[in-house]
């Protein structure tokens, strides 16, 4: 099993796939068993590329969070730890 990233929005998933592909990294996508989409990188790239991929994923997760907060019913509870 490779490295997996989860998305709940197909446009954000597609942007991530394009970014990963631009790094000359192969990836596969599939529906998640519960909800959303999984993007899998079969192999871990070198550290510099992995850092760029992780930064892109974090940026997209921030966008996903803002989208979720703006949609009625997506965020029903807040949890603090």
C-alpha positions in Angstrom: 0.0 0.0 0.0 1.3 3.5 -0.9 0.6 6.9 0.6 -3.1 7.8 0.6 -4.8 11.2 0.6 -8.6 11.7 1.2 -10.7 14.4 -0.5 -14.4 15.2 -0.1 -14.6 17.5 -3.2 -13.9 16.2 -6.7 -12.5 19.6 -7.9 -9.9 19.6 -5.1 -9.1 16.0 -5.8 -8.5 16.9 -9.4 -6.3 19.8 -8.6 -4.2 17.5 -6.3 -3.9 14.9 -9.1 -2.8 17.5 -11.6 -0.2 18.8 -9.1 1.1 15.3 -8.3 1.2 14.5 -12.1 3.2 17.7 -12.7 5.8 16.3 -10.3 6.1 13.2 -12.6 4.6 11.0 -9.9 2.0 8.4 -10.8 -1.1 8.2 -8.7 -4.4 6.4 -8.6 -7.9 7.6 -7.5 -10.9 5.7 -6.2 -14.1 6.2 -4.3 -13.6 5.9 -0.5 -15.6 3.1 1.1 -17.3 5.6 3.4 -17.3 8.9 1.6 -15.2 11.0 -0.7 -12.2 10.0 -2.8 -8.8 8.5 -2.2 -5.7 9.5 -4.1 -2.9 7.0 -3.7 0.7 7.4 -4.5 2.1 3.9 -5.0 5.6 4.9 -3.9 7.1 7.6 -1.7 8.9 10.2 -3.8 12.2 11.9 -2.6 12.0 14.2 0.3 11.8 17.5 -1.7 9.0 16.3 -3.8 7.2 14.8 -0.8 7.5 18.1 1.0 5.9 19.9 -2.0 3.1 17.3 -2.2 2.4 17.6 1.5 2.3 21.4 1.3 -0.2 21.2 -1.6 -2.4 18.7 0.3 -2.4 20.9 3.4 -3.4 24.0 1.3 -6.2 22.0 -0.3 -7.4 20.7 3.1 -7.6 24.3 4.3 -9.8 25.1 1.2 -11.9 22.0 2.0 -12.4 23.1 5.6 -13.6 26.5 4.4 -15.9 24.9 1.9 -17.3 22.6 4.6 -17.8 25.5 7.0 -19.7 27.5 4.4 -22.2 24.7 3.5 -25.3 24.2 5.5 -25.2 20.9 7.4 -21.6 19.9 6.6 -20.3 21.0 10.0 -22.7 20.3 12.8 -20.4 20.1 15.8 -17.1 21.6 16.8 -14.7 19.6 18.9 -11.8 21.0 20.9 -9.0 19.1 22.4 
